[in-house]
């Protein structure tokens, strides 16, 4: 893993831990209050709703970083290493471009959704959209890094070991 991989992974792990911990504490506290006093925190349902997209986006990026998403590789495995490598690089570049387009499109929507505020805490909708934008940007960076790794993969050992070239996610 290089510095960028570690930074992306670190950011996502921190977001994952913080959002999971805060959601857990608030839901447990609200449950205890409901049984003990018959009432709950009014904002207790709103915070988990605001944090859940951060949790999901961090998980998606970490899943992509570790290659844990579902992939279809049987077509790529049928190709020779000489064809597989440039096709893998091209596919990762297309994936990176698509994630970048999604990130830019989300950025352009931030002004529109900023006016939408949560009912109790008045948190702007752009906070949630910001996590989607950041996640898409990180996915784009990870795809570029995968293209670079695929480009620099040694072609000779790739013929002996098909796992040498990182496979594109189809």
HELIX and SHEET records of a PDB file:
HELIX    1   1 UNK A    3  UNK A   37  1                                  35    
HELIX    2   2 UNK A   44  UNK A   65  1                                  22    
HELIX    3   3 UNK A   74  UNK A   78  1                                   5    
HELIX    4   4 UNK A   81  UNK A  114  1                                  34    
HELIX    5   5 UNK A  126  UNK A  152  1                                  27    
HELIX    6   6 UNK A  155  UNK A  160  1                                   6    
HELIX    7   7 UNK A  162  UNK A  164  5                                   3    
END                                                                             
